[in-house]
Amino acid sequence: MKRYCFALDLKDDPDLIAQYEHWHKHENSWPEIRKSILDTGVLNMDIYRTGNRLFMIMDVSDTFSPAQKSAMDAANPKVQEWEALMNTFQQPLPWAKEDEKWVPMQQIFHLNGS
């Protein structure tokens, strides 16, 4: 298993942030999106928020390929519809590359208690 961590900003508007959180509650999220994430080899995904900054942690299978996930997402009309909706709430980090949404984070510390 491998872990990926990403960051992204939401538009700094309390109403938009509330709407974004609404869409990420289990009862409001789209089952097709959950299935598409799992189908790419993502085992667990968590999104955390502080202010308007989001952090996403993905635990993935050994066969997970970011390029394959990207290709599968691009070919899935429901994922594209979801992404268009999410784009109304999200904004790139100031240092994001062009067309980069979620920016990969670099691990700088790890503590293992065992």
Secondary structure, DSSP 8 states (H G I E B T S, - for coil): -EEEEEEEEE-S-HHHHHHHHHHHSTTTS-HHHHHHHHHTTEEEEEEEEETTEEEEEEEE-TT--HHHHHHHHHT-HHHHHHHHHHHTTEE--TT--TT--SEE----------
